[in-house]
Amino acid sequence: MSDALLSLTGVHTHIGDYHILQGVDLEVPRGGITVLLGRNGAGKTTTLRTIMGLWRASAGELRFDGRSLRGLDTPAIAQAGIAYVPESMAVFGQLTVRENLVLAARAGAIDSARLDWIFSFFPALKTFWHAQAGNLSGGQKQMVAIARAIIEPRALLLVDEPTKGLSPAIVLKLLEAFRQLKEQTTILLVEQNFNFVRQLGDTVAVMDDGRIVHRGTMAALAADRALQEQLLGLALDAHQ
């Protein structure tokens, strides 16, 4: 992990009276997918939101591509090359698919070659191009949210629980999409579907109680049932 695109060192985040992140040390290597695992409430979403500046770190250092993110607001962090797909998807329901993507494009203009690339793994978006996003299925909304995040080239994509509530058929489509995406951009992925991330992840970090308690390769964690149960309280193959 020597060539880290993103690094967090001793990061603490307080939300009101709650001390959520308690000294997070995390490195996201340049290229591929880093998976952030952990039980519910471990601090995974707070980590993504802290990186994005939606919640401010109370201590510690965040560096992206050699630059400190401390003190930057969310628009500046986005302009630096980081995109965020929240668990809620947060699409603009009253707008069409096209309008959602145009809003995310610089100067309101979509690069046609990049749009064709997005359509290549999300063909449903082309079908529903002029449909209101609020009328789409959950899986289709997730596709809109991801497409909006990558309509402009990004160095880092933060994605929170992309398969939550989706049918197995849509999850398979997302799996193939992420396989293509990881060839184009670095991804930090929070996900509870362990079979999904086992097929995608290159490196993995496991959180517990606001700290990183394990770092390594996804292949090594996937092959070690005892370690899975120690860190997560269950084995990956229990979630095929």
Residue frames relative to the residue before (quaternion, step in Angstrom):
aa qw qx qy qz dx dy dz
M 1.0000 0.0000 0.0000 0.0000 0.00 0.00 0.00
S 0.2744 0.8074 -0.4915 0.1765 3.61 1.15 0.47
D 0.7266 0.3686 -0.2335 0.5308 3.61 1.03 -0.68
A 0.0302 0.8349 -0.5457 0.0657 3.55 0.37 1.26
L 0.3365 -0.7146 0.5786 0.2032 3.56 -0.90 0.98
L 0.7851 0.1089 -0.0278 0.6091 3.56 1.05 -0.87
S 0.0403 0.7927 -0.6081 0.0162 3.57 -0.97 0.78
L 0.1382 -0.7423 0.6516 0.0727 3.52 -1.13 0.84
T 0.0427 -0.8060 0.5899 -0.0215 3.54 -0.83 1.02
G 0.8547 -0.0778 0.0152 0.5130 3.56 -0.60 1.20
V 0.2797 0.8014 -0.4902 0.1982 3.60 1.05 0.71
H 0.0794 -0.7629 0.6415 0.0087 3.52 -0.95 1.06
T 0.0238 -0.7790 0.6263 0.0156 3.57 -1.08 0.76
H 0.1430 -0.7631 0.6274 0.0600 3.54 -0.92 1.00
I 0.0861 -0.7480 0.6553 0.0611 3.56 -1.07 0.80
G 0.7863 -0.0999 0.0068 0.6097 3.54 -0.13 1.29
D 0.8028 -0.2185 0.1965 0.5188 3.54 -0.79 -1.05
Y 0.6118 0.5863 -0.3386 0.4090 3.58 1.27 -0.16
H 0.2607 -0.7457 0.6008 0.1227 3.54 -0.92 1.03
I 0.1197 -0.8608 0.4932 0.0378 3.58 0.11 1.33
L 0.7679 0.2025 -0.1255 0.5946 3.60 0.70 -1.02
Q 0.1026 -0.8365 0.5379 -0.0193 3.55 -0.69 1.16
G 0.8060 -0.2298 0.0950 0.5371 3.53 0.71 1.15
V 0.1318 0.8260 -0.5331 0.1275 3.58 0.81 1.02
D 0.0598 -0.7482 0.6606 0.0147 3.54 -0.97 1.02
L 0.1535 0.7981 -0.5539 0.1810 3.57 -0.42 1.23
E 0.0693 -0.7689 0.6334 0.0538 3.54 -1.07 0.80
V 0.1562 -0.7538 0.6332 0.0795 3.55 -1.03 0.91
P 0.3259 -0.7684 0.5139 0.1983 3.60 -0.36 1.18
R 0.5459 -0.6013 0.4714 0.3437 3.54 -1.19 0.56
G 0.7966 0.2385 -0.2109 0.5139 3.58 -0.70 1.12
G 0.8007 0.2919 -0.2179 0.4756 3.57 -1.09 0.70
I 0.5375 -0.6122 0.4855 0.3170 3.53 -1.35 -0.30
T 0.1395 -0.7320 0.6625 0.0765 3.50 -1.00 0.98
V 0.2096 -0.7865 0.5739 0.0905 3.56 -0.78 1.07
L 0.1817 -0.7586 0.6190 0.0916 3.54 -1.00 0.92
L 0.0587 -0.8195 0.5692 -0.0320 3.56 -0.44 1.29
G 0.2956 0.7459 -0.5745 0.1618 3.54 -1.32 0.26
R 0.6242 -0.5397 0.4135 0.3849 3.51 -1.26 0.41
N 0.6565 -0.4735 0.3916 0.4376 3.59 -1.26 0.27
G 0.8097 0.2577 -0.2048 0.4858 3.54 -0.95 0.92
A 0.4537 0.7112 -0.4417 0.3053 3.59 1.24 0.09
G 0.6030 -0.5773 0.3560 0.4200 3.60 1.18 -0.48
K 0.3585 0.7747 -0.4677 0.2294 3.59 1.26 0.18
T 0.6959 0.4505 -0.2796 0.4843 3.59 0.78 -0.98
T 0.6167 0.5375 -0.3458 0.4596 3.59 1.01 -0.73
T 0.6131 0.5432 -0.3473 0.4565 3.59 1.05 -0.71
L 0.6711 0.4856 -0.3052 0.4698 3.60 0.86 -0.91
R 0.6857 0.4873 -0.2873 0.4581 3.58 0.87 -0.93
T 0.6256 0.5178 -0.3395 0.4745 3.59 1.12 -0.58
I 0.6151 0.5336 -0.3421 0.4690 3.59 1.00 -0.78
M 0.7273 0.4535 -0.2321 0.4598 3.55 0.95 -0.97
G 0.5095 -0.6752 0.4078 0.3440 3.59 1.24 -0.09
L 0.4365 0.6923 -0.4677 0.3338 3.57 1.24 0.18
W 0.7211 0.1166 -0.1198 0.6724 3.54 1.31 -0.51
R 0.3840 -0.7520 0.4964 0.2016 3.56 -0.89 0.92
A 0.4553 -0.6516 0.5341 0.2878 3.55 -1.01 0.85
S 0.3415 -0.7448 0.5401 0.1920 3.57 -0.98 0.87
A 0.7785 -0.0037 -0.0143 0.6275 3.58 1.29 -0.28
G 0.6613 0.5191 -0.3704 0.3950 3.54 -1.27 0.35
E 0.4051 -0.7076 0.5376 0.2149 3.53 -1.36 0.09
L 0.0921 -0.7515 0.6514 0.0486 3.54 -1.10 0.84
R 0.0021 -0.8053 0.5917 -0.0370 3.58 -0.73 1.06
F 0.0754 -0.7854 0.6144 -0.0002 3.53 -0.97 0.98
D 0.8397 -0.0900 0.0081 0.5356 3.53 -0.66 1.19
G 0.7484 -0.4249 0.1996 0.4685 3.55 0.99 0.94
R 0.6738 0.4792 -0.2726 0.4921 3.59 1.31 -0.09
S 0.4552 -0.6769 0.5039 0.2839 3.57 -0.98 0.80
L 0.2839 -0.7551 0.5695 0.1580 3.56 -1.05 0.85
R 0.4629 0.6959 -0.4483 0.3170 3.60 1.23 -0.25
G 0.8157 0.2489 -0.2034 0.4808 3.54 -0.91 0.97
L 0.5822 0.5719 -0.3887 0.4277 3.60 1.23 -0.20
D 0.3928 -0.6922 0.5423 0.2693 3.56 -1.09 0.66
T 0.7291 -0.4669 0.2813 0.4139 3.56 -1.28 0.34
P 0.6522 0.5005 -0.3504 0.4487 3.68 0.82 -0.75
A 0.6546 0.5022 -0.3247 0.4625 3.61 0.98 -0.75
I 0.6329 0.5161 -0.3315 0.4725 3.59 1.05 -0.73
A 0.6355 0.5127 -0.3259 0.4765 3.60 1.02 -0.76
Q 0.6665 0.5001 -0.3044 0.4615 3.58 0.94 -0.84
A 0.6087 0.5573 -0.3492 0.4438 3.59 1.18 -0.48
G 0.6531 -0.5503 0.3008 0.4244 3.59 1.26 -0.26
I 0.5751 0.5616 -0.3871 0.4516 3.59 1.22 0.45
A 0.0887 -0.7781 0.6207 0.0377 3.57 -0.95 0.93
Y 0.2014 -0.7942 0.5704 0.0574 3.56 -1.14 0.76
V 0.1004 -0.7575 0.6432 0.0483 3.55 -0.94 0.99
P 0.2271 -0.8132 0.5183 0.1362 3.63 -0.19 1.21
E 0.6741 -0.4936 0.3692 0.4070 3.53 -1.29 0.36
S 0.6774 0.5142 -0.2855 0.4419 3.59 1.06 -0.76
M 0.4135 -0.7158 0.4396 0.3513 3.60 1.37 -0.21
A 0.0296 -0.8674 0.4963 0.0199 3.61 0.99 -0.89
V 0.2409 0.7488 -0.5764 0.2216 3.60 0.80 0.97
F 0.4746 -0.6329 0.5208 0.3209 3.57 -1.25 0.41
G 0.3148 -0.8301 0.4330 0.1563 3.54 -0.05 1.35
Q 0.6888 0.4822 -0.2875 0.4588 3.58 1.07 -0.67
L 0.6485 0.4952 -0.3135 0.4857 3.58 1.28 -0.21
T 0.5426 -0.6001 0.4717 0.3507 3.55 -1.23 0.44
V 0.6797 -0.4414 0.3761 0.4490 3.54 -1.33 0.16
R 0.6487 0.5249 -0.3135 0.4531 3.57 0.90 -0.93
E 0.6866 0.4885 -0.2946 0.4507 3.58 0.84 -0.95
N 0.6004 0.5542 -0.3558 0.4537 3.61 1.07 -0.67
L 0.7110 0.4507 -0.2633 0.4712 3.57 0.92 -0.89
V 0.6145 0.5475 -0.3500 0.4474 3.59 1.05 -0.72
L 0.6262 0.5510 -0.3358 0.4376 3.59 1.02 -0.80
A 0.7123 0.4568 -0.2496 0.4707 3.58 1.08 -0.74
A 0.6130 0.5642 -0.3414 0.4352 3.58 1.25 -0.30
R 0.5609 -0.6040 0.4461 0.3488 3.55 -1.09 0.72
A 0.8537 0.0535 -0.0800 0.5118 3.54 -0.98 0.97
G 0.5790 -0.6371 0.3660 0.3535 3.58 1.16 0.49
A 0.6099 0.5261 -0.3593 0.4713 3.58 1.18 0.48
I 0.2462 -0.7789 0.5641 0.1205 3.57 -0.80 1.05
D 0.4211 -0.6843 0.5370 0.2570 3.53 -0.93 0.93
S 0.4397 -0.7425 0.4369 0.2537 3.59 -0.55 1.15
A 0.6422 0.5176 -0.3347 0.4557 3.60 0.99 -0.74
R 0.6590 0.4914 -0.3171 0.4729 3.58 0.98 -0.78
L 0.6281 0.5297 -0.3363 0.4602 3.58 1.03 -0.74
D 0.6331 0.5164 -0.3311 0.4721 3.61 0.98 -0.76
W 0.6226 0.5343 -0.3322 0.4654 3.58 1.08 -0.75
I 0.6580 0.4948 -0.3047 0.4789 3.59 0.96 -0.84
F 0.6444 0.5176 -0.3175 0.4648 3.60 0.97 -0.81
S 0.5945 0.6022 -0.3720 0.3815 3.59 1.09 -0.63
F 0.7853 0.2385 -0.1760 0.5436 3.60 1.08 -0.52
F 0.7194 0.2738 -0.2419 0.5908 3.60 1.30 0.03
P 0.0294 -0.8504 0.5249 0.0219 3.64 0.59 1.05
A 0.5548 0.6148 -0.3997 0.3930 3.61 1.13 -0.48
L 0.6092 0.5674 -0.3636 0.4179 3.59 1.07 -0.61
K 0.6239 0.5202 -0.3404 0.4736 3.57 1.09 -0.64
T 0.6329 0.5372 -0.3205 0.4562 3.57 1.04 -0.82
F 0.7894 0.2937 -0.1335 0.5222 3.58 0.94 -0.93
W 0.1703 0.8533 -0.4799 0.1122 3.55 1.25 0.48
H 0.7897 0.2834 -0.1401 0.5258 3.60 0.97 -0.86
A 0.4819 0.6513 -0.4409 0.3862 3.59 1.24 0.34
Q 0.5465 -0.5900 0.4719 0.3612 3.57 -1.18 0.54
A 0.4986 -0.6872 0.4403 0.2921 3.57 -0.80 1.01
G 0.6224 0.5720 -0.3401 0.4121 3.59 1.10 -0.64
N 0.6751 0.4913 -0.2885 0.4686 3.58 1.21 -0.40
L 0.5342 0.6435 -0.4023 0.3726 3.59 1.25 -0.06
S 0.5875 -0.5474 0.4495 0.3912 3.57 -1.28 0.26
G 0.6942 -0.4684 0.3376 0.4298 3.56 -1.27 0.23
G 0.6657 0.5066 -0.3007 0.4580 3.55 0.96 -0.85
Q 0.6591 0.5010 -0.3044 0.4712 3.56 1.01 -0.80
K 0.6219 0.5223 -0.3400 0.4741 3.59 1.07 -0.69
Q 0.6267 0.5283 -0.3418 0.4597 3.56 1.03 -0.75
M 0.6242 0.5311 -0.3312 0.4677 3.58 1.05 -0.76
V 0.6326 0.5206 -0.3280 0.4703 3.60 1.00 -0.81
A 0.6611 0.5215 -0.3087 0.4424 3.58 0.90 -0.95
I 0.6785 0.4708 -0.2916 0.4827 3.59 0.93 -0.86
A 0.6488 0.5189 -0.3192 0.4560 3.58 0.94 -0.88
R 0.6363 0.5291 -0.3293 0.4548 3.57 1.00 -0.79
A 0.6642 0.5180 -0.3004 0.4474 3.57 1.04 -0.80
I 0.7814 0.3256 -0.1627 0.5069 3.58 1.09 -0.67
I 0.3553 0.7489 -0.4986 0.2536 3.60 1.22 0.24
E 0.7001 0.2567 -0.2081 0.6330 3.54 1.33 -0.37
P 0.5805 -0.5786 0.4203 0.3892 3.63 -1.03 0.61
R 0.0546 -0.7898 0.6109 -0.0062 3.57 -0.92 0.97
A 0.4475 -0.6874 0.5031 0.2722 3.54 -1.05 0.75
L 0.8006 0.0981 -0.0130 0.5910 3.57 1.12 -0.72
L 0.1266 -0.7764 0.6162 0.0380 3.53 -0.97 0.97
L 0.1562 -0.7661 0.6197 0.0683 3.58 -0.78 1.09
V 0.0006 -0.8161 0.5751 -0.0559 3.59 -0.64 1.11
D 0.1555 -0.8088 0.5658 0.0383 3.56 -0.76 1.13
E 0.8650 -0.1528 0.0629 0.4738 3.56 -0.69 1.22
P 0.0579 0.8570 -0.5114 0.0255 3.65 0.71 0.95
T 0.7273 0.4411 -0.2643 0.4545 3.64 1.06 -0.57
K 0.4051 0.7512 -0.4594 0.2462 3.60 1.24 -0.12
G 0.8561 0.1172 -0.1173 0.4894 3.56 -0.78 1.09
L 0.5644 0.6200 -0.3855 0.3853 3.60 1.23 0.08
S 0.5590 -0.6005 0.4578 0.3425 3.55 -1.21 0.56
P 0.6476 -0.5283 0.3702 0.4057 3.61 -1.17 0.47
A 0.6344 0.5395 -0.3412 0.4359 3.61 1.00 -0.74
I 0.6732 0.4748 -0.2954 0.4839 3.60 0.97 -0.83
V 0.6061 0.5531 -0.3523 0.4501 3.58 1.07 -0.73
L 0.6359 0.5228 -0.3305 0.4616 3.60 1.00 -0.77
K 0.6411 0.5098 -0.3251 0.4727 3.58 1.03 -0.75
L 0.6512 0.5045 -0.3168 0.4702 3.58 0.99 -0.79
L 0.5982 0.5717 -0.3526 0.4370 3.56 1.06 -0.75
E 0.6864 0.4639 -0.2822 0.4838 3.57 0.87 -0.93
A 0.6269 0.5393 -0.3397 0.4482 3.58 1.03 -0.76
F 0.6822 0.4752 -0.2944 0.4713 3.59 0.90 -0.87
R 0.5843 0.5575 -0.3796 0.4513 3.60 1.10 -0.54
Q 0.6798 0.4570 -0.2884 0.4958 3.57 1.05 -0.72
L 0.6428 0.5499 -0.3232 0.4242 3.56 0.97 -0.87
K 0.6627 0.5313 -0.3184 0.4209 3.58 0.95 -0.84
E 0.5979 0.5421 -0.3652 0.4639 3.58 1.24 -0.24
Q 0.7286 0.4351 -0.2182 0.4819 3.57 1.26 -0.43
T 0.8187 0.0589 0.0190 0.5708 3.58 1.06 -0.71
T 0.5106 -0.6101 0.5042 0.3360 3.56 -1.25 0.43
I 0.1200 -0.8073 0.5773 0.0242 3.58 -0.95 0.91
L 0.1223 -0.7207 0.6765 0.0893 3.53 -1.14 0.82
L 0.0648 -0.8505 0.5184 -0.0607 3.54 -0.34 1.34
V 0.1455 -0.7391 0.6532 0.0771 3.55 -0.92 1.03
E 0.1766 0.7956 -0.5499 0.1830 3.59 -0.66 1.06
Q 0.3178 -0.7506 0.5530 0.1728 3.56 -1.08 0.81
N 0.5845 0.5585 -0.3728 0.4555 3.59 1.26 -0.29
F 0.2369 -0.8414 0.4700 0.1229 3.56 0.09 1.32
N 0.6144 0.5359 -0.3624 0.4517 3.59 1.04 -0.62
F 0.6107 0.5565 -0.3282 0.4578 3.56 1.12 -0.76
V 0.7495 0.4053 -0.2444 0.4629 3.59 0.70 -1.02
R 0.5651 0.5908 -0.3961 0.4180 3.58 1.12 -0.50
Q 0.6906 0.4724 -0.2740 0.4742 3.58 1.07 -0.71
L 0.7455 0.4252 -0.2059 0.4701 3.57 1.19 -0.47
G 0.6862 0.5697 -0.2933 0.3443 3.52 0.88 -1.02
D 0.2876 -0.7200 0.6062 0.1774 3.53 -1.19 0.69
T 0.7789 0.0457 -0.0130 0.6253 3.55 0.89 -0.96
V 0.1692 -0.7874 0.5889 0.0679 3.56 -1.23 0.47
A 0.0646 -0.7377 0.6691 0.0622 3.50 -1.27 0.63
V 0.1994 -0.7757 0.5908 0.0974 3.56 -1.03 0.82
M 0.2219 -0.7801 0.5775 0.0935 3.54 -0.91 1.04
D 0.0810 0.7507 -0.6555 0.0127 3.51 -1.30 0.53
D 0.8600 -0.0288 -0.0106 0.5093 3.54 -0.87 1.03
G 0.7553 -0.4485 0.2169 0.4258 3.55 0.84 1.03
R 0.6989 0.3939 -0.2706 0.5321 3.58 1.26 0.31
I 0.4541 -0.6204 0.5496 0.3269 3.56 -1.28 0.34
V 0.1206 -0.8278 0.5472 0.0278 3.58 -0.66 1.14
H 0.7904 0.1100 -0.0842 0.5967 3.59 1.25 -0.10
R 0.0001 0.7605 -0.6494 -0.0002 3.55 -1.15 0.76
G 0.3196 0.7435 -0.5492 0.2086 3.56 -1.06 0.68
T 0.6594 -0.4622 0.3795 0.4556 3.54 -1.22 -0.48
M 0.5601 -0.5935 0.4517 0.3606 3.55 -1.15 0.57
A 0.6109 0.5662 -0.3558 0.4238 3.59 1.01 -0.76
A 0.6717 0.4954 -0.3044 0.4591 3.59 0.93 -0.86
L 0.6646 0.4887 -0.3118 0.4715 3.60 0.93 -0.81
A 0.6544 0.5247 -0.3137 0.4450 3.59 0.97 -0.85
A 0.7010 0.4667 -0.2650 0.4697 3.58 1.12 -0.61
D 0.7116 0.4416 -0.2365 0.4927 3.60 1.25 -0.26
R 0.2364 -0.8185 0.5106 0.1158 3.55 0.06 1.31
A 0.6414 0.5328 -0.3296 0.4428 3.59 0.96 -0.84
L 0.6596 0.4973 -0.3084 0.4717 3.59 0.99 -0.81
Q 0.6049 0.5510 -0.3507 0.4554 3.58 1.04 -0.73
E 0.6960 0.4689 -0.2763 0.4684 3.56 0.85 -0.97
Q 0.6276 0.5378 -0.3341 0.4532 3.59 1.05 -0.72
L 0.7571 0.4110 -0.2085 0.4631 3.58 0.86 -1.01
L 0.8232 0.2742 -0.0825 0.4902 3.55 0.95 -0.93
G 0.4648 -0.6996 0.4329 0.3273 3.55 1.26 -0.25
L 0.7631 0.1739 -0.1411 0.6063 3.57 1.28 0.24
A 0.4638 -0.6637 0.5112 0.2882 3.52 -1.34 0.27
L 0.5997 -0.5916 0.4001 0.3610 3.56 -1.07 0.73
D 0.6917 0.4937 -0.3073 0.4282 3.60 0.92 -0.84
A 0.5271 0.5973 -0.4283 0.4266 3.60 1.24 0.09
H 0.7310 0.3624 -0.2069 0.5399 3.59 1.31 -0.22
Q 0.1535 0.8040 -0.5548 0.1491 3.56 0.83 0.98
